[in-house]
Amino acid sequence: MSDSDSSEGELEGMFTLPKEYSPPPPEPTFEVFTRACKDKQPQEIRLRLVGSHPLWGHHLWNAAKVFANWMDSHPEHSLSKNVLELGAGAALPSFVAAINRASKVIITDYPDSDLISNIQYNAEHVAPQQTKEGIVVVQGYLWGSNTKPLLAHLNPAMSNSPSASPSAGDTAEPKQLFDTIILSDLLFNHSQHRSMLKTCKETLKPGTGRVFVFFTHHRPWLADADNKFFEIAAAPVIEHSKGDESSDNERDSGFGFKVEKILEEKMTPMFLEDPGSEEVRATVHGYTMWLD
């Protein structure tokens, strides 16, 4: 072996990565959203996105943009309202609600440190005063789990109540519930439809409260599975007889929501190279739901 071959071999060994090495995660990115209503201030909202995440929090989704503009055109769903967002990601709709003078904005996502710390960063930069005053609150939350920590933001006395959930007879004080609940591009999580609906039903103010569900069929061949959410939401509640809490009965029961479609808007598809109808993947659908 020549001296040059030997040197090359040594250098090659020097730059061989150990098996346990993993590359650093991608750096966060920023995206600027320009509000369609030209009389709104600020006109631009700059959001930080996580560099990469298996729960897709590294994108600012079309549904969030469309819903943010819709909220600007319908400020009555923000002004002096208690707002809850599930699976918020970058939380654009929540920040629009805060800017439009909501009374309280609870921003939630899966309790992952990267997701939650990123939302907190955005809260401190997009709505710094509301965040400092506790009007905007960021919290990790699993869909379908105990809603008491969410409702405690509206009902401080609940924080000291021993009951486990709002359905467990919490009588600490008459509960306030949420006026506006935001679900933005979450329906692709088919296994979680019932969990989302359970949280919405337990936290929404009956009569005047509204759940807003904006989404795209990102996988057109699964559009029926996406829309199953609304079938389950609108199906009547089946009252269980005492002692009968079988999983079959749970699966058959609906949630008793009224459902109405309020919007359909074409955008550029999020991922042009993805399979399936481009028109379907470009369309944002908007629904509202409420409880009598």
N, C-alpha and C positions, 0 to 999 in steps of 0.2 A: 504494500500500500504506500502511495506517495505521501509526502508531507502534506500536500494540499488536500488529499483525500482524508487524512487523519484530522486536519483542522475542521473540514466540513462536517465530519462525523461528530466532533466534540461540540461544534456550534449547534448542530441539530439537536443534540441531547440537551443543551442548555435551554432551548426554547420549546421543549416538549412539555405540555401542560400536565400536571398531576391528575390522576383519575378523579380525585375528589373536587377538582376545580370546577366552578360553575361561573359563567360570565355574569357581570353585574347586570341588574335589570335595566331596561331602557329608561332614559331620562324622561321626566314629565314633559308634556307638550302644552302649548297654550292655543286656545281658539277664541276668536272674537266674534260675538253674536251681535249683529246690527238689528235693532228693533224696527219692525215695519211701520209702526205708528211714529211719524216724524215729530210729533209734538211731545214725545216722551223723553224724559231725562233720567239717567244718562242715555244717550242714543246707543252707545256700545257697552257691552258687558263682556269683560275679559275673564275667561275661565281657564283654570289649570286642569289638565287631564292626567291621570296616572299614566306612566309610560307604557304599561301593558298589564292586563289582568284577565284571568279566566272568566270573570263575570262580566266582561265587556264594558268595564267602566272607563276604558281608554278612548271611547268615542263620544262625541256630542251628536246624539241621534236626531234624525229628522223629526221624529214625533215630538221631542222636547222643543225643537225650534218652532214647529207649527203651533204647539200648545202655548208656548210663551207668547207668541203673537196673538193667539186667540184670547189669552188672558188680558193682554193689554187692551183688546177691543171690548172686553167684558169685565171691567174693573170691579163690578159689584160682587164678584166671587173672591176678591182679595180684600177690598177696603173694609177694615174693622172685622175681618173674619179670622177664625182659627183654622189654620191650614196644616195639613199633614201630607208629606210625600213619602211613598214607599219606593224602595229600590232606586234612589235618586240619581246615582251616578255623579255627574258634574253638578246636578241640582239646579239647572237653569230655570225651570218653572217656579221653583221655590223662591229663587232670588227675585224673579219678576213679581211674585206675590208680595215679598217683603218690600220691594221698592214702591209697590202700589199700596203701601200702608196697611198691610195685614196686621191684626192684633197680635197674633202668635204664628210662627212658622216652625214646625218641627220637621226637620230633614232627616230621613233615615235611609240606611242601606245595610246590607249584610255586615255584621260586626267583624270586619277585617280591618286591621290597623292601617293598611295602605289606603283603602277606600275612605275610611272615616277621617283620617288625618288630611286627606286631600280635600274633602268637602269642608272641613274646618278651615283649611287655608283659604278656600274660595269665600267662605262666609266672612272671614276677617278682612278680606280684600274687596269684596263686592258690596257687602252690607255691614261695614265695620261698626257703625253706631248701633244698629239693631242687634248685632251680635253681642256687643258690650253690654247692652241693656237687658239682654236675655229674651228679646223678642224673637230672635232667630236662635234655634237650638239644634245642634247636630248630635245624632245618637245612633248607635248600632242597634239593629232590631231584626229578629227573625220573623218572617211572615207566619201568622197563625199562632204565635206564642202569646204569653200573657200580655195583655194590652194595658195593664195598670200603669207601667212606667211611662207609657205615652200619655195616658189621660191625666197622670199626676202633674204634668206640665200645665194643664188647665185647671186642675183641682188640687192645690198644694196639700190639703188635708188628707188626701188619699195616700200621700207618702208615708203617713204614720198609721195607716189602717192595716190591720192584720189580714184582711181578706185577700184572696189570691188573684181575683179577676173581677171585672165589672159585673159579671153574671153571678158572682158568689155572694151577692147581697151586701155590697159595700154601701153603708149608710153614713159614712163620715160626713157628707154634705151632699146636697143635690149636685149631680155631676154636670159639668159642661162637656159637650162633645164637639167634634170637629165639624165645621161648616163646609169645608172643601177638602177633599182627599184626592191626591194626584197619583195616577198610575201611568207612567210614561214608558212605552215600549217594554212591557213586562210579560205580555201574553205568550211569548215563545216558551216560557217556563211552564209547560203543560202540567207537570206533576204538582205545581204549586198553586193552581187556580183556586182550589178550595181554601188553602191557607191564606191567600190574599183576601178572598171574600170574607173569611171569618174575621180577619182584622178589620176590614171595612165595616162589616155589620156591627161589630162591638164598639166602634169609635165614631160612627157617623150620626149626626143629629137627625132624627126622623123628621119628615115633613119638608123642612127647608134645606137640609144638608144635601150636598151633591158630591158624588164620586165622578171624576173625569178620567176616562180611559182612552188614551191616544196611542196608536200603534201602527206598525206596518207588518204585512205578511212577508217577512224576510225569506221564508222558505215557502214559496207558493203552493207546493204540493202538500203542505201541512196547514193550509188556511182553515180547513174544517176543524182541526184540533185547536187552533188559535180561537176560533169563534165559539168553541164549546164553553169558553168562559162565560159568555152571556147566557147560554142555555142554563148553566148551573146557577148563575146569578138570579135569573128570572123565575126559575122553578119554585113552586110553593114549598114552604117549610113543612116538613113532616114532623109532627109532635110525637116524641117517643113516649110510650107508656112507661110508667114508673118501673125502674129496674131493667128496662130494655134499651141498652146502649150499644147494640151490635154494630159492627163496622158496615154491614150491608145496609142497615137503615141510614147510617151516616152518609154513605155514598149515594143513596137514593134521594136524600133530602136536598132541596134547594135552599136559597137564601131570601127569597121573597122580594128582590129588588124590582123596581120598574126600570126599564131600559129604553133609551132613545138615542138614535144616531143623530149627531148634530153637525158633522163635518166630513168632507172628503177632499183632499188636496194632493196634487201631484208635485213631487220633488224630484231631484236627481237621485237615483238609487245609491244607497250607502256603499255598495260594493259592485261595481260595474261588471266585474268578471264572474260574479256568482251565477249559478244555474237558475233556470226558471224565468218566467215572464218578466221582462224588464218593467212593463207597465205596472204589474202587481207589486213588484219590489219598490216602485217609485211612489206608491200611493200611501198617504197617511190617512187613517180613519180615526174619527173622534166620536166617542159615545159619552153620554151622561147617565148616571144611575142614581136612584133615590129610594128611600123607604117611606111608606105612608105612615 
